[in-house]
């Protein structure tokens, strides 16, 4: 009875913690929504209030209208700081719509006052573009710095965890394989031991991915034929594709495809992308690899599947460490791919396949170009 009471108290404590966590999260979301509404309400109040001052002031009081026009800059700048370029443009366009009837009703031809009003509208929208773009650029820079810091911390943690896990896993796997070799074929424990070995190998691959992702990437670039590397990667995935009854077709480029790259690292990219495509494809479908020149000097590699596709909202998240939609995925395959592609100075894009599914497109630099890195 005492053990049962302890279990009940433990379960109640866990449930209480869950309820508390969800309540706190709900409160945070509610506070965020309230602040968002308050900000837009303030912007609307300022825009409408300043517009009413214009309409309720006689046209002859020119300097008052000049002052009111300058006040329009306040909601535009606030919108830029709070919501970036889109918010600033929304407010400036709204102000333009509010102010245009006033200009029309007091139009006296191309008088200095009319021209000043039109230039003011141009100024409002130009201010929105400038401040909004600067805010977006600053936000993007902050996010990149924060992401770099997070990845550095995560890399150190992954390295420590992978090293601590690797030795025990090697011992478990090694001893289990030795016991399996000596075990009788009809022994009932043989299947259980085989399952242990299978799960150990899975954990070994996971620790390998963790180490690959966490350590600095040093490339050994040598001029070579990228077609050969693609074929090697395809050959190493053929068995997994055959088991899933998915065919893998490769359409090489007839022209020479010699570029300067790290063949071992790029082969890892090919293997990961084809494996993902095979796992995403239903039985009987085909994964297509195409190497071609989109324009003179611009080499492109496409890996296309016929799966369910990747929603737009998740296309950037798939490159985040440990983000995965697969039951047995580690969430490190695509981040490693992105890391290798970025290190080469290439770019990786996710596109929709016309027949359904996804295309991972790598834009490879021409071998005759310089080695400057780019996104």
N, C-alpha and C positions, 0 to 999 in steps of 0.2 A: 504493500500500500504506500509506503514511504517513497519507493522508487517511482510509483505511478504519479504521486503528488508532485515529485520533482520534475517529471516529464511534462505534466500539465502546466506547472508554473513556467517551465522553460518555453513551452509552446506559446503560452500566453504572453511571455516576454517578447518572443520573436514577432508575434502578431501585433503587439503594441508598438514595437519598433517600426514595423512596416507601415502601420497606420499613421504613426507620427511622421515618418519620412514622406509619405504621400501627401499628408496635410501640409507639411512645410513646403513641399514642391508646388502644391496647389496655391498656397498663399503667395509664393514668389511669382508664379505665373499671373495671378490676379493683380498683384502690385505692379508688375511690368505692364499689364494691359491698362491699368488705371493711369499710370504715368504716360503711356503712349497717347491715350485719349486726352489727357490734360495738355500735352504738348501741341497736339493738333487743334485743340480748342483755343489755346492761346494764339496760335498762328492765324486761325480763322478770325478771332476777335480783333487782332491787330490789323489784318488785311481789310476786314469790313469796316472797322472803326475809322481807319485812315481814309478809306474811300468815302465814307459818309461826311467826313470833314471837308473833302473836296467838293462834294455835291451841295453841301449846305453853306458854302462860303462863296460870296459874290466873285464873279470873274475879275472884277476890277482890282481886287486885293491880290495882286500878282505875287507878292513876296510870301504871303501865307501859303499859296499853292506850291511855291518852290519849297518851302519848309515841309509841307505835307508830303511832297514827292520824295524828299530825302528820308522821311520817316519810313517809306516803303522798304528801304534797305534793311531795316531791323528784322522783319519777319523772313526776308530772303536769307539773310546771314544765319539766323537761328535755325531755319529749315536745313541749310547746308550743314551746320555743325551737328544737328540731331539726326538727319536722315540722308545726308550725302547728296549726290548729284540729282537723283530722281526727286527727292523731296524739295530741293531748291528750285528745280525747274517747274514742279507742280505749283509751287507758291507763286513764282514769277509769272507763269502763264495765267494763273487765276487773277493776279493783279492786273495783268494786261487786259483780260476780258472785262474786269470791273471798270477799268479806266478808259477804255476805248469809247463807250457811249458819251462820257463827259467831253472827250476831245471832239466827238462828232457834233454834239449839241452846241459847242462853242467855236465851231470851225469858222474861221474868217479868211480862208485862203491860206496861202503859204506865208503867213505872218510869223514874226519872230517867236511869239508865244506858242503857236501851233507847232512850229519846228522844234521848239524846246521840249514840248510834250512828247512828240514822237521820239526824239533822241533819248528822253528819259525812259521810255518803254524799252528801247534798245539797251540802255544802260542796265535796267533791272534784269533783263534776260542774260546779258553778258556777265553781270555780277553773279547770277545764279550758276552759270556755266563754270566760271572761274573758281568760286568758293566751293562749289559742289565737287568739282574735279580734284581740287587740292585736298579736300576732306577725304574723298575716296582713296586717293593715293596715300595719304597718311594712314588711313585705316588698314589698307593692304600691306603697307610697310610694317606696321605694328603687328599684324597677324603673322607675317613672315618671320619676324624676330621671335615672337612668342612660339611659333611652331618649331623654329630652329632650336630654341631653348628646351622645349618639351621633348624634341627628338634626341637631343644630346643627353638629357636625363634618362629618357627611356632606353637609349643605347647602352649607357653604363649599367642600368638595371638588368637589361637583357643579357649583357655579357656576363655579369656575375651569376645570374640565374642559370644560364646555359652551361657555364663551366661547372657549376655545382651539380647540375643534373647529368652532365655527359658521362662522368666516370661511373656512377652507379648504374646508368643505363647500359653502358658497355659491359660491365660485369654481369648484370642480369641477362642480357642478350647472349653473351658468350657462354655462360654456364648453361643456359637453357638450350642452346644449340648443341652443346656437347652431350647433354643428357638425352636430347632427342635422338641423336645418332646412335646411342647405345640402347635405346628403348625398343622393345619388341613392337612390331607393326600392329599387333592386335591388342596392345595395352590400352585399356579404357582412358588412361590419363594422357594419352598421346595428343588427342584433340585439344585438351586444355592447355598442354604445353605449347602446341603450335599457335594457339590463340595468344599466349603470353609473348611468344616471339614476334608475332604479327604486331601486337600493340607496342612492344618495345621498339620495333623498327619505325613505327609511326612517330613515337616520341623522339627517336634519334633524328629523324628527318626534321621534326619541329625544332629541336635544339640547333640543328645545322642551319635552318632558316633564320633562327634568332641571332646566331653568330654572324651570318652573312649580312643581315640587316644592320646589326649594331656596329660592326667594325668599319673603319674608313675604307673607302673603295679606291684602290690603286689600279689603274688601267695599264695594260701593256699593249699599246697600239702598234700594229704592224700592217703594212699594206697587204691585202689578201682578197680572195674571191668570196664575197658574202654568200653567193649561191651555194658553195660547198658547206658553209656553216649551217645554212637553213636546211639543207638535205640531211646533215648529221643530226640536227635537232629533231627533224621529222622522224628519222629512223628510230630514235630512242623512245618515241611516244607511240609508235605503231602498235606495240603489243597491248598497251592500255586501251588504245582505240579499238583494237580488234575484240577485246573482251567485252566492250560496251556496244559492239556492232555499229561503230561509227567509222566511216572511211575518211581518210585524210588525203586530199589532193593538193599537189603543188604545181603552180604554173610559173615557171621561171621566166626571166627576161632574156630574150635572145641576144641582146647586146652585152658587152663586157660589163661586169659589175664589181670591178676591183676598187676598193676604198680602204682607207686607213681606219682600223678598228681593233678592238680586243675580241678575238674570235671565241675564246672560252667564255667570257662574260656574255657575249651576244648569243651564244648557244644556249646559255641558261635562260635568257629572255625568250628565245624561240620555244624551248621546252615548256616554260611556264604558260606562255600564251596559248600554245596548242593544247596543253592539258586542260586549261580553263575552258577552251572552246569545246573540247571533247566532252567534258563533264556537263556543259550547258546544253549540249545537243541531244535530242531524243534518239532512240535507236533507229537505225536505218538512214539517218541523215549524213550529210557530208560537211566536213570542215575544209575550207578552201584557203590556201596560202598563195598569195600573188605578189610577185616581185616585179616592179615596173618603174618606168620613168614617167612621172606626171608631166614633166617638161624637161627640156635639155639640161642635164646636170642635177636634176632633182629626183633622187631615187626614193621610192615609196614601197613599204612592205605592209600588206594587209593580211590579217588573220581573221577570217569571217566564219561565224557559226550560224545555225538556224534555230537557236534556242528561244527563250521567252524575252530576251533583250534586257537591257539595264535602264531603269527609269532615269529621267534627267536629274531628279533630285539626288540620286545615289551615285552619279558618275564621278563626282570628285571624291566622295567618301570611299570608293573602292580602293583608292590609293593611300588611305589612312591605315596605319598599322593595326592589325587584329580586327579590322572590319571585314566580316565575311557573311555570306548568306548560305554557305554550304554547311552541312552537318559536321563534316570531318575536316573542314578547312582551318588552316592556322591564321589566315588573314594577313600573311606576310608575303605571299607570292607576288601579287601585283605591286606592293610597295617596293620590293626588291627590283622588279622590272623597271619601275619608274626611276629608281635610283641609278640603275645602270644606264638607262636611256639619257637621263639628265647629265650623267658624268661624261658621256660621249658628246654632249652638246646637241643632241637630237631632240625631237619632240614626239610626244605620244598623244593620240586623240582617240576618243570613243565615238563611233558613229553608228547610226541605224543601218542595218542590212535591209536592202529593198525587199528581199524575200522573207523577212522576219529574222530576228536575232540581232547580233552585234558584230561590228567590225572594229578591231583594234588596229589603228593605222600608225605606223612609225615613219616619220619623215627623216630620212637619212641624208646627211650632208654629202655632197659630191666629194669624191676622193681628191679632186684637184683643188678644192677650196682650202682656206686656212683652217686652223684648229681653234678658232675662237668658239667659246661656249655660247649657246643661245637657247632660249625657251622655244 
